[in-house]
Amino acid sequence: MPDHPAPMPQDGAQDGAQNAAQDDAIRFGLDDFRRMMDALPMCIILHDAQTKSILWANPSACKVLGFTLEELLPLKAPDMSRQSHEYRREIGRKWLHDAVLHGSNMVEWCYRAKNGDEIMSEAIATLVPLNERDVIMVQFRDIAREEQIRREMKKLESRLKEFMQDSDEGVAVLRADGGIEYLSDAGRKLLGVRPGQNPPKNFVEQCLPDSRDELLELLTLALPDAISFPLRYQVVRKDGLVRWHHAVCRYIEIENDLKGHLLHFRDITEQVEAEEARRRDQAALEYLARHNAMGEMATAIAHELSQPLAAIRNFLEGSVLRLQQNEALRPHAGQIVWGLESAGRQVDHAATIIKSVREYVVRLEQSEALIDLNAVLEEVRWFIEMKAAEGKVHLQFAPCEEPLMVSCEKVLIGQVVLNLAFNAIEEMVEFPEGARHVRISTRRSAGNALLTVADEGRGIDAGHRERLFDGFFSSKVSGNGIGLALCKNIIARHRGDIWAQPGEVDGEVRGTRFCFTLPLAEHHN
């Protein structure tokens, strides 16, 4: 190593070395910059910041536009732009001037090449201050393909919207907690969301509790093999209506942008209600079949018993005759004859009952006839009294004093009266014996014949009264009526009306009144 450090250069020599290095760097930088600009695939055009004239263009810009640099320098905006109002010269100058004012400005500009081809471009104008002058560097790239794809996507989106405009199937994408990531317009309608109204944030919370747990359990499954699961649930719409939905659900992941459970759903409320109506009708038919079978059995029993009863009657009469003719038994004949005659009266009573049953349950042609509603009530009165006697229910009949002539099928209207009366009697059996009262009355009411069956029971809730005749109200297996729904059908078939209302006893609201009306014959066309 040297004993003494090397001498430091003088200030003048140091400055000269630095200047030479800067000159080399500038020369190297300018050459390197030119080569990079020539190799740049991005199209670049330099404009004078004041005059907006073209100063220079890189090879990429010349190639795309089809001009040499010498041909490009004198050109103005109309010479190299689409011949359209939005690309006129003053618009182009304003775009460049805004870049001078704000530092940069971007626009979509349609250039026109030398051969007439139009090039839709995304152009960015940037102000670049230089030593000698300020320039505007315009970088542009061909976005024609992107525009084509954008137009196709917009067209496809428009078509899909039009195709799905009247679709009755909603589409939703749900998170695992039931939150809604996406909801189609049809889906908004199915959930009762009006235009301008925000959709619910959580789909599962709109479902009824019985459906909610099943749907939540399904949403916890994330199966990549896209297995679809069908399900049915009840949902409460925004407007408060409860509807049935049928849906198909599967898990999706789309480009890490949208993932969750894709739900295709549609309203099936009318189908569900139709199925329930069919089940009710089937139950009604089965009930009527049992009722008809009971009538046939009653007819058979009445027929079989009529002959033994007649024979018993003959034997009793013969026994009485022999007693009266036998001198030895004459002192005791009075008591024996009384017993036999009493037995005979009971036989006659049984025969009368059997005759009534046969006349009532015999199969008749279903045809309307003009008949007094009071007569219909009187015809079924014995059956009602027998039912009331079993339950120790006090009956009160209050028929109208004048005839109430109606056109009806006697057997069917009789069945309605029996059903209402039997229901009232069965209701009163639950009360203490002294408080069991049922009143059946008829009267004229505004051109109709009105029959009312009133009990003093527990009454019926207002909410139940609205649905009382939509299905079988009583769930008792051994009920003797034909069901309130069938009563409604029978009365409607006779152009009448049937309803239930709260009863009144001594000014107090108690019990229920079942009423039906039939048009009086003089008011029926």
Sequence and secondary structure as in RCSB ss.txt:
>XXXX:A:sequence
MPDHPAPMPQDGAQDGAQNAAQDDAIRFGLDDFRRMMDALPMCIILHDAQTKSILWANPSACKVLGFTLEELLPL
KAPDMSRQSHEYRREIGRKWLHDAVLHGSNMVEWCYRAKNGDEIMSEAIATLVPLNERDVIMVQFRDIAREEQIR
REMKKLESRLKEFMQDSDEGVAVLRADGGIEYLSDAGRKLLGVRPGQNPPKNFVEQCLPDSRDELLELLTLALPD
AISFPLRYQVVRKDGLVRWHHAVCRYIEIENDLKGHLLHFRDITEQVEAEEARRRDQAALEYLARHNAMGEMATA
IAHELSQPLAAIRNFLEGSVLRLQQNEALRPHAGQIVWGLESAGRQVDHAATIIKSVREYVVRLEQSEALIDLNA
VLEEVRWFIEMKAAEGKVHLQFAPCEEPLMVSCEKVLIGQVVLNLAFNAIEEMVEFPEGARHVRISTRRSAGNAL
LTVADEGRGIDAGHRERLFDGFFSSKVSGNGIGLALCKNIIARHRGDIWAQPGEVDGEVRGTRFCFTLPLAEHHN
>XXXX:A:secstr
  SS      HHHHHHHHHHHHHHHHHHHHHHHHHHHHH SSEEEEEETTT  EEEE HHHHHHHT  HHHHTT 
 GGGSB SSGGGSHHHHHHHHHHHHHHSEEEEEEEEE TTS EEEEEEEEEEEE SS EEEEEEEEE HHHHHHH
HHHHHHHHHHHHHHHT SEEEEEE TTSBEEEE HHHHHHTT  TT    SBSGGGB HHHHHHHHHHHT   TT
   EEEEEEEE TTS EEEEEEEEEEEEETTTEEEEEEEEEE HHHHHHHHHHHHHHHHHHHHHHHHHHHHHHHH
HHHHHHHHHHHHHHHHHHHHHHHHH TTTHHHHHHHHHHHHHHHHHHHHHHHHHHHHHHHHS      EEEEHHH
HHHHHHHHHHHHHHHHT EEEEE  SS  EEEE HHHHHHHHHHHHHHHHHHHTTS GGG EEEEEEEEETTEEE
EEEEE SS   HHHHHHTTTS     TT  S  HHHHHHHHHHTT EEEEEEEEETTEEEEEEEEEEEEBGGG  
